[in-house]
Amino acid sequence: MASSRDRKAEILECSARLFASRGVSRTTVREIGEAAGVFSGSLYHYFKSKDAIVAELMGGFMSDIQARFGNVEARAGSPLEVIEGLIHETLAVIERYPDETAIYQQDRGYLRDHALLEPVDDASRGVREHWITAIRDGVAQGVFRDDIAPELFYRSVRDTLWSTMHWPDRRNYSLDEFAALMSRLFLRGFCTDRAPVAASPASRRSGAAGG
C-alpha cells in the first residue's frame, strides 16, 4: 500500500503531466484524481486546491535550480567554469523536469492571474544573479569580452537553452555532449580562427561612401 508521501508524489507527477499537455486552466481536479487513482474528494486531503498543486510543483522546480546553481558556484574555480556549469545544469533541469518547464513557459498567464507567478519570478531573479555575477567577474578578469553587455549575453544564453526542449535534434546528443556543444557555441564562438574579421557597420558605410 502506497504511503501518504508516495501518493502525494504520484499526484504531483500526474498533475505535472496533465498541466504540461492540457494546460493548467483546462485540467480539472477530477482529471487529476482519475490519473492518480485518487477520488477527487480524497485529493483535497493532500492539496487544498489545484493552485496548491501548481505552487508546489513550481516551488520544487525553482528550488532545485537554485540548489544546482549554488553547487556550481561552490565547485567552480573560475567564472568560465561557473558559466559552463550553469549551462550544464540548466539543460539538466530541462531534462529532469520537462513538464514543469512546459508549465513555466506555457502557463505564465495562469500563474500571474492566480497570484502564483511572483514567487516563481522572485526565485528566477535569484537564479539570474548567478549568471550575472559570473559574467561580470569574467569581464573584470579579462576572460570575457567587455564590448557585450552582461545582460545581453545572459539573456541570449538563457533563452536559447530553455528553447532547446523544442529542438528535434536535441535527442541526438547526451546531456553532457549537448552541454559541451552549447558551451563551445557561446563561450568559444561560432567562427573558426580562419574566419575573416568582419568590418564594423560604420566601416562598411565609410567604405561605401568613399567608393
Backbone as CSV, one residue per row, in Angstrom:
resi,resn,N_x,N_y,N_z,CA_x,CA_y,CA_z,C_x,C_y,C_z
1,MET,0.842,-1.204,0.000,0.000,0.000,0.000,0.873,1.248,0.000
2,ALA,0.545,2.202,-0.879,1.359,3.399,-1.004,1.236,4.259,0.235
3,SER,2.373,4.823,0.674,2.360,5.723,1.814,1.784,7.064,1.393
4,SER,1.485,7.902,2.398,0.942,9.227,2.111,1.920,10.047,1.277
5,ARG,3.219,9.899,1.588,4.230,10.640,0.831,4.293,10.162,-0.613
6,ASP,4.239,8.832,-0.807,4.261,8.287,-2.166,3.038,8.732,-2.957
7,ARG,1.882,8.732,-2.318,0.661,9.124,-3.013,0.718,10.609,-3.396
8,LYS,1.253,11.434,-2.503,1.380,12.856,-2.804,2.316,13.069,-3.989
9,ALA,3.425,12.336,-4.013,4.367,12.450,-5.129,3.720,11.990,-6.432
10,GLU,2.884,10.962,-6.345,2.193,10.462,-7.537,1.196,11.497,-8.056
11,ILE,0.510,12.171,-7.145,-0.434,13.223,-7.544,0.310,14.355,-8.238
12,LEU,1.445,14.743,-7.680,2.242,15.808,-8.288,2.720,15.409,-9.684
13,GLU,3.171,14.172,-9.818,3.666,13.700,-11.113,2.541,13.677,-12.153
14,CYS,1.395,13.153,-11.777,0.266,13.109,-12.702,-0.218,14.516,-13.046
15,SER,-0.254,15.381,-12.060,-0.692,16.753,-12.289,0.241,17.461,-13.262
16,ALA,1.551,17.323,-13.043,2.524,17.975,-13.914,2.350,17.520,-15.357
17,ARG,2.135,16.226,-15.534,1.965,15.683,-16.882,0.699,16.242,-17.544
18,LEU,-0.386,16.319,-16.797,-1.630,16.858,-17.339,-1.523,18.354,-17.608
19,PHE,-0.939,19.089,-16.676,-0.791,20.536,-16.866,0.041,20.838,-18.104
20,ALA,1.118,20.065,-18.297,2.010,20.313,-19.426,1.332,20.007,-20.756
21,SER,0.513,18.961,-20.787,-0.109,18.546,-22.051,-1.415,19.285,-22.340
22,ARG,-2.186,19.613,-21.301,-3.501,20.213,-21.491,-3.559,21.698,-21.117
23,GLY,-2.622,22.124,-20.303,-2.695,23.468,-19.757,-3.331,23.410,-18.374
24,VAL,-2.891,24.285,-17.480,-3.402,24.254,-16.110,-4.892,24.568,-16.066
25,SER,-5.296,25.599,-16.791,-6.694,26.032,-16.716,-7.660,24.976,-17.241
26,ARG,-7.231,24.141,-18.188,-8.114,23.146,-18.794,-8.072,21.793,-18.074
27,THR,-7.269,21.700,-17.038,-7.169,20.464,-16.269,-8.006,20.579,-15.007
28,THR,-8.853,19.605,-14.760,-9.714,19.639,-13.581,-9.151,18.763,-12.465
29,VAL,-9.616,19.041,-11.257,-9.216,18.229,-10.107,-9.672,16.784,-10.302
30,ARG,-10.835,16.613,-10.887,-11.338,15.259,-11.138,-10.403,14.495,-12.070
31,GLU,-9.910,15.159,-13.112,-8.998,14.505,-14.051,-7.688,14.130,-13.354
32,ILE,-7.233,15.002,-12.480,-6.016,14.693,-11.722,-6.239,13.469,-10.845
33,GLY,-7.379,13.442,-10.163,-7.688,12.302,-9.310,-7.758,11.010,-10.085
34,GLU,-8.398,11.048,-11.239,-8.511,9.840,-12.059,-7.144,9.365,-12.526
35,ALA,-6.298,10.300,-12.913,-4.968,9.928,-13.394,-4.106,9.346,-12.276
36,ALA,-4.319,9.857,-11.059,-3.519,9.404,-9.919,-4.169,8.252,-9.163
37,GLY,-5.382,7.882,-9.569,-6.079,6.814,-8.874,-6.583,7.222,-7.510
38,VAL,-7.003,8.485,-7.406,-7.496,9.028,-6.136,-8.851,9.679,-6.394
39,PHE,-9.824,9.449,-5.553,-11.097,10.152,-5.679,-10.853,11.646,-5.508
40,SER,-11.537,12.442,-6.333,-11.301,13.881,-6.285,-11.519,14.447,-4.889
41,GLY,-12.489,13.897,-4.146,-12.712,14.371,-2.784,-11.535,14.046,-1.876
42,SER,-10.937,12.870,-2.079,-9.791,12.471,-1.272,-8.546,13.271,-1.627
43,LEU,-8.496,13.759,-2.851,-7.321,14.512,-3.275,-7.111,15.752,-2.408
44,TYR,-8.225,16.316,-1.914,-8.111,17.511,-1.073,-7.464,17.205,0.274
45,HIS,-7.306,15.933,0.582,-6.562,15.558,1.785,-5.082,15.892,1.632
46,TYR,-4.616,15.875,0.383,-3.206,16.124,0.103,-2.959,17.576,-0.319
47,PHE,-3.886,18.155,-1.063,-3.749,19.529,-1.545,-5.094,20.226,-1.425
48,LYS,-5.090,21.433,-0.912,-6.349,22.119,-0.675,-6.982,22.667,-1.949
49,SER,-6.195,22.743,-3.039,-6.737,23.253,-4.299,-5.804,22.875,-5.447
50,LYS,-6.288,23.066,-6.646,-5.438,22.844,-7.813,-4.266,23.805,-7.807
51,ASP,-4.521,25.037,-7.405,-3.436,26.021,-7.365,-2.360,25.632,-6.365
52,ALA,-2.738,24.945,-5.299,-1.744,24.478,-4.331,-0.826,23.448,-4.971
53,ILE,-1.366,22.634,-5.864,-0.546,21.662,-6.590,0.434,22.392,-7.498
54,VAL,-0.075,23.382,-8.222,0.777,24.162,-9.118,1.892,24.831,-8.328
55,ALA,1.536,25.436,-7.194,2.526,26.140,-6.378,3.621,25.193,-5.902
56,GLU,3.248,23.991,-5.492,4.259,23.049,-5.016,5.138,22.550,-6.156
57,LEU,4.547,22.324,-7.304,5.340,21.912,-8.462,6.371,22.968,-8.829
58,MET,5.933,24.214,-8.937,6.831,25.274,-9.362,7.840,25.626,-8.272
59,GLY,7.403,25.519,-7.013,8.328,25.784,-5.920,9.462,24.779,-5.880
60,GLY,9.132,23.504,-6.041,10.168,22.479,-6.070,11.084,22.629,-7.269
61,PHE,10.514,22.985,-8.394,11.256,23.202,-9.631,12.297,24.302,-9.441
62,MET,11.874,25.459,-8.946,12.779,26.591,-8.777,13.791,26.336,-7.667
63,SER,13.383,25.654,-6.616,14.306,25.367,-5.521,15.448,24.472,-5.993
64,ASP,15.128,23.515,-6.849,16.173,22.625,-7.351,17.139,23.383,-8.251
65,ILE,16.618,24.289,-9.062,17.503,25.100,-9.901,18.461,25.901,-9.028
66,GLN,17.937,26.546,-7.984,18.787,27.339,-7.106,19.842,26.485,-6.418
67,ALA,19.450,25.292,-5.981,20.402,24.402,-5.323,21.500,23.967,-6.288
68,ARG,21.109,23.619,-7.499,22.086,23.201,-8.503,23.064,24.321,-8.819
69,PHE,22.540,25.538,-8.988,23.395,26.666,-9.324,24.322,27.011,-8.159
70,GLY,23.818,26.897,-6.932,24.670,27.129,-5.770,25.813,26.132,-5.703
71,ASN,25.530,24.885,-6.031,26.573,23.859,-6.049,27.613,24.139,-7.121
72,VAL,27.158,24.652,-8.269,28.100,25.004,-9.337,29.069,26.070,-8.836
73,GLU,28.551,27.116,-8.219,29.407,28.184,-7.720,30.379,27.666,-6.665
74,ALA,29.927,26.742,-5.821,30.777,26.221,-4.751,31.925,25.375,-5.314
75,ARG,31.683,24.686,-6.439,32.695,23.793,-7.006,33.623,24.491,-7.984
76,ALA,33.112,25.488,-8.692,33.862,26.091,-9.795,35.046,26.914,-9.282
77,GLY,36.099,26.924,-10.086,37.277,27.691,-9.695,37.458,28.972,-10.460
78,SER,36.611,29.217,-11.454,36.747,30.420,-12.275,35.389,30.801,-12.843
79,PRO,35.242,32.065,-13.298,33.976,32.465,-13.922,33.619,31.604,-15.132
80,LEU,34.614,31.208,-15.898,34.349,30.359,-17.067,33.762,29.021,-16.628
81,GLU,34.319,28.436,-15.571,33.789,27.171,-15.074,32.383,27.338,-14.521
82,VAL,32.097,28.498,-13.917,30.739,28.744,-13.419,29.755,28.766,-14.578
83,ILE,30.064,29.501,-15.633,29.147,29.604,-16.772,28.964,28.241,-17.430
84,GLU,30.042,27.498,-17.595,29.919,26.159,-18.176,29.035,25.274,-17.289
85,GLY,29.187,25.410,-15.987,28.364,24.630,-15.067,26.909,25.040,-15.108
86,LEU,26.653,26.340,-15.218,25.265,26.817,-15.289,24.589,26.344,-16.572
87,ILE,25.332,26.322,-17.660,24.784,25.809,-18.920,24.414,24.329,-18.752
88,HIS,25.315,23.559,-18.180,25.060,22.124,-17.998,23.854,21.898,-17.095
89,GLU,23.785,22.613,-15.980,22.701,22.380,-15.029,21.352,22.878,-15.550
90,THR,21.353,23.931,-16.346,20.099,24.374,-16.963,19.546,23.282,-17.860
91,LEU,20.404,22.700,-18.671,19.975,21.609,-19.556,19.562,20.376,-18.747
92,ALA,20.253,20.139,-17.627,19.895,19.005,-16.776,18.515,19.198,-16.157
93,VAL,18.204,20.424,-15.780,16.886,20.725,-15.210,15.791,20.511,-16.249
94,ILE,16.032,20.973,-17.468,15.046,20.792,-18.532,14.792,19.302,-18.760
95,GLU,15.867,18.513,-18.719,15.748,17.069,-18.920,15.047,16.401,-17.741
96,ARG,15.335,16.886,-16.534,14.761,16.290,-15.321,13.309,16.714,-15.115
97,TYR,12.967,17.940,-15.522,11.632,18.488,-15.274,10.975,18.979,-16.577
98,PRO,10.746,18.104,-17.543,10.146,18.572,-18.797,8.746,19.142,-18.612
99,ASP,7.962,18.567,-17.706,6.589,19.045,-17.501,6.577,20.403,-16.798
100,GLU,7.384,20.540,-15.741,7.448,21.819,-15.042,7.999,22.917,-15.957
101,THR,8.955,22.545,-16.798,9.490,23.509,-17.761,8.393,23.985,-18.705
102,ALA,7.580,23.049,-19.187,6.482,23.398,-20.091,5.463,24.296,-19.390
103,ILE,5.147,23.990,-18.138,4.196,24.816,-17.385,4.725,26.237,-17.260
104,TYR,5.984,26.371,-16.900,6.591,27.693,-16.714,6.577,28.486,-18.017
105,GLN,6.818,27.814,-19.129,6.880,28.503,-20.407,5.489,28.805,-20.976
106,GLN,4.547,27.891,-20.781,3.264,27.991,-21.464,2.151,28.609,-20.626
107,ASP,2.280,28.575,-19.306,1.166,28.975,-18.451,1.481,30.170,-17.557
108,ARG,2.351,31.043,-18.017,2.679,32.219,-17.213,1.447,33.091,-16.994
109,GLY,0.546,33.116,-17.968,-0.683,33.882,-17.802,-1.516,33.351,-16.651
110,TYR,-1.653,32.031,-16.573,-2.406,31.426,-15.471,-1.714,31.699,-14.142
111,LEU,-0.398,31.523,-14.115,0.347,31.767,-12.879,0.156,33.201,-12.402
112,ARG,0.201,34.133,-13.341,0.032,35.547,-12.981,-1.385,35.816,-12.472
113,ASP,-2.381,35.318,-13.168,-3.776,35.587,-12.807,-4.171,34.939,-11.480
114,HIS,-3.453,33.908,-11.065,-3.794,33.211,-9.830,-2.772,33.467,-8.716
115,ALA,-2.043,34.574,-8.851,-1.080,35.009,-7.828,-0.027,33.941,-7.532
116,LEU,0.366,33.209,-8.565,1.369,32.166,-8.406,2.690,32.527,-9.081
117,LEU,2.693,33.621,-9.820,3.876,33.948,-10.619,4.961,34.644,-9.810
118,GLU,4.576,35.501,-8.876,5.570,36.311,-8.165,6.596,35.461,-7.416
119,PRO,6.164,34.408,-6.683,7.189,33.569,-6.031,8.149,32.929,-7.024
120,VAL,7.629,32.548,-8.178,8.477,31.940,-9.205,9.445,32.968,-9.768
121,ASP,8.944,34.162,-10.040,9.802,35.209,-10.583,10.828,35.691,-9.560
122,ASP,10.459,35.688,-8.278,11.432,36.022,-7.233,12.599,35.045,-7.266
123,ALA,12.271,33.761,-7.363,13.315,32.744,-7.441,14.116,32.889,-8.730
124,SER,13.425,33.238,-9.814,14.099,33.413,-11.098,15.096,34.560,-11.051
125,ARG,14.752,35.609,-10.333,15.689,36.727,-10.199,16.933,36.304,-9.422
126,GLY,16.757,35.432,-8.445,17.914,34.904,-7.732,18.788,34.054,-8.629
127,VAL,18.156,33.262,-9.482,18.890,32.443,-10.443,19.686,33.329,-11.396
128,ARG,19.068,34.412,-11.828,19.740,35.362,-12.736,21.036,35.881,-12.141
129,GLU,21.051,36.117,-10.840,22.237,36.683,-10.208,23.440,35.758,-10.318
130,HIS,23.201,34.451,-10.334,24.317,33.517,-10.518,25.002,33.782,-11.864
131,TRP,24.197,33.953,-12.896,24.735,34.228,-14.228,25.443,35.574,-14.277
132,ILE,24.762,36.624,-13.855,25.292,37.974,-13.991,26.577,38.144,-13.191
133,THR,26.616,37.588,-11.990,27.828,37.694,-11.174,29.015,37.032,-11.857
134,ALA,28.812,35.824,-12.389,29.898,35.114,-13.068,30.336,35.849,-14.329
135,ILE,29.381,36.386,-15.081,29.723,37.121,-16.307,30.538,38.363,-15.970
136,ARG,30.099,39.126,-14.987,30.816,40.344,-14.612,32.198,40.030,-14.058
137,ASP,32.302,38.970,-13.278,33.621,38.568,-12.771,34.547,38.194,-13.921
138,GLY,33.995,37.495,-14.920,34.802,37.115,-16.068,35.271,38.307,-16.871
139,VAL,34.397,39.299,-17.013,34.783,40.528,-17.715,35.883,41.247,-16.931
140,ALA,35.724,41.335,-15.631,36.712,42.021,-14.793,38.081,41.336,-14.861
141,GLN,38.067,40.023,-15.012,39.319,39.262,-15.078,39.879,39.181,-16.497
142,GLY,39.170,39.748,-17.461,39.631,39.717,-18.833,39.369,38.404,-19.543
143,VAL,38.542,37.542,-18.938,38.208,36.254,-19.560,37.110,36.415,-20.601
144,PHE,36.141,37.274,-20.323,35.027,37.517,-21.233,35.148,38.900,-21.859
145,ARG,34.554,39.049,-23.006,34.585,40.317,-23.731,33.863,41.403,-22.948
146,ASP,34.389,42.630,-23.061,33.766,43.756,-22.360,32.928,44.631,-23.280
147,ASP,32.808,44.214,-24.569,32.025,45.018,-25.504,30.612,44.465,-25.695
148,ILE,30.255,43.449,-24.907,28.900,42.903,-24.930,28.349,43.006,-23.513
149,ALA,27.210,43.657,-23.360,26.631,43.858,-22.037,26.335,42.515,-21.377
150,PRO,26.671,42.345,-20.092,26.388,41.087,-19.403,24.932,40.645,-19.523
151,GLU,24.004,41.605,-19.443,22.587,41.263,-19.541,22.247,40.698,-20.920
152,LEU,22.864,41.245,-21.958,22.612,40.767,-23.318,23.131,39.342,-23.495
153,PHE,24.323,39.098,-22.999,24.873,37.743,-23.105,24.033,36.759,-22.300
154,TYR,23.679,37.149,-21.083,22.870,36.277,-20.224,21.548,35.912,-20.872
155,ARG,20.841,36.907,-21.384,19.534,36.636,-21.986,19.664,35.764,-23.238
156,SER,20.713,35.979,-24.009,20.921,35.181,-25.220,21.135,33.710,-24.870
157,VAL,21.983,33.463,-23.870,22.251,32.092,-23.455,21.011,31.473,-22.813
158,ARG,20.418,32.201,-21.871,19.243,31.674,-21.154,18.118,31.305,-22.104
159,ASP,17.749,32.234,-22.990,16.618,31.976,-23.875,16.903,30.824,-24.833
160,THR,18.132,30.729,-25.295,18.486,29.627,-26.187,18.400,28.290,-25.463
161,LEU,18.955,28.226,-24.263,18.949,26.962,-23.521,17.532,26.475,-23.253
162,TRP,16.655,27.384,-22.807,15.291,26.960,-22.489,14.501,26.588,-23.741
163,SER,14.892,27.134,-24.879,14.174,26.789,-26.120,14.582,25.430,-26.665
164,THR,15.713,24.887,-26.177,16.203,23.633,-26.751,15.288,22.449,-26.483
165,MET,14.377,22.577,-25.531,13.452,21.462,-25.284,12.564,21.196,-26.494
166,HIS,12.479,22.181,-27.397,11.651,22.022,-28.595,12.488,21.651,-29.828
167,TRP,13.791,21.549,-29.686,14.646,21.267,-30.841,14.627,19.769,-31.155
168,PRO,14.255,19.384,-32.372,14.207,17.947,-32.697,15.572,17.275,-32.655
169,ASP,16.656,18.032,-32.934,17.988,17.435,-32.945,18.549,17.223,-31.541
170,ARG,17.866,17.787,-30.537,18.389,17.663,-29.169,18.548,16.204,-28.750
171,ARG,17.651,15.348,-29.183,17.688,13.945,-28.765,18.874,13.196,-29.351
172,ASN,19.597,13.802,-30.275,20.760,13.145,-30.867,21.998,13.213,-29.975
173,TYR,21.905,13.956,-28.878,23.053,14.151,-28.000,22.713,13.730,-26.574
174,SER,23.722,13.265,-25.864,23.548,13.050,-24.429,23.577,14.410,-23.745
175,LEU,23.195,14.443,-22.475,23.218,15.706,-21.732,24.607,16.316,-21.733
176,ASP,25.628,15.522,-21.420,26.989,16.050,-21.354,27.464,16.534,-22.721
177,GLU,27.130,15.795,-23.774,27.532,16.205,-25.126,26.873,17.511,-25.517
178,PHE,25.585,17.633,-25.213,24.863,18.831,-25.624,25.311,20.040,-24.807
179,ALA,25.563,19.848,-23.528,26.057,20.945,-22.689,27.413,21.431,-23.195
180,ALA,28.290,20.495,-23.569,29.594,20.871,-24.100,29.449,21.624,-25.419
181,LEU,28.508,21.199,-26.248,28.259,21.862,-27.524,27.785,23.292,-27.317
182,MET,26.839,23.495,-26.393,26.339,24.831,-26.113,27.420,25.717,-25.499
183,SER,28.254,25.130,-24.669,29.355,25.895,-24.069,30.327,26.363,-25.148
184,ARG,30.662,25.471,-26.071,31.561,25.866,-27.157,30.943,26.957,-28.003
185,LEU,29.669,26.807,-28.290,28.996,27.772,-29.153,28.994,29.167,-28.538
186,PHE,28.643,29.256,-27.263,28.522,30.573,-26.636,29.841,31.108,-26.101
187,LEU,30.701,30.232,-25.617,31.903,30.703,-24.955,33.120,30.734,-25.869
188,ARG,33.128,29.927,-26.901,34.265,29.917,-27.824,33.939,30.591,-29.149
189,GLY,32.665,30.833,-29.393,32.273,31.480,-30.636,31.954,30.476,-31.726
190,PHE,31.323,30.941,-32.774,30.888,30.067,-33.847,31.901,30.040,-35.002
191,CYS,32.692,31.096,-35.163,33.673,31.159,-36.249,34.970,30.462,-35.862
192,THR,35.653,29.900,-36.851,36.977,29.322,-36.623,38.022,30.432,-36.665
193,ASP,39.256,30.080,-36.321,40.338,31.063,-36.365,40.627,31.518,-37.797
194,ARG,40.190,30.743,-38.788,40.443,31.097,-40.183,39.403,32.064,-40.745
195,ALA,38.343,32.324,-39.987,37.298,33.224,-40.492,37.824,34.651,-40.569
196,PRO,37.495,35.378,-41.651,37.945,36.769,-41.757,37.284,37.632,-40.709
197,VAL,37.960,38.670,-40.308,37.408,39.615,-39.349,36.399,40.496,-40.065
198,ALA,35.177,40.546,-39.568,34.133,41.345,-40.208,34.347,42.822,-39.934
199,ALA,34.124,43.629,-40.954,34.207,45.071,-40.766,32.994,45.540,-39.991
200,SER,33.183,46.568,-39.191,32.063,47.116,-38.434,31.097,47.804,-39.373
201,PRO,29.828,47.954,-38.984,28.863,48.680,-39.833,29.348,50.070,-40.200
202,ALA,30.000,50.743,-39.253,30.487,52.090,-39.534,31.563,52.061,-40.611
203,SER,32.443,51.049,-40.546,33.494,50.924,-41.552,32.912,50.648,-42.925
204,ARG,31.873,49.790,-42.979,31.255,49.463,-44.267,30.616,50.699,-44.879
205,ARG,29.943,51.488,-44.035,29.317,52.705,-44.560,30.335,53.689,-45.055
206,SER,31.459,53.779,-44.329,32.523,54.705,-44.725,33.132,54.296,-46.053
207,GLY,33.346,52.989,-46.211,33.917,52.492,-47.449,32.993,52.702,-48.620
208,ALA,31.698,52.493,-48.402,30.719,52.671,-49.484,30.660,54.138,-49.906
209,ALA,30.731,55.021,-48.930,30.654,56.457,-49.251,31.886,56.907,-50.018
210,GLY,33.045,56.312,-49.643,34.284,56.718,-50.300,34.369,56.178,-51.703
211,GLY,33.690,55.038,-51.966,33.758,54.421,-53.283,32.882,55.123,-54.254
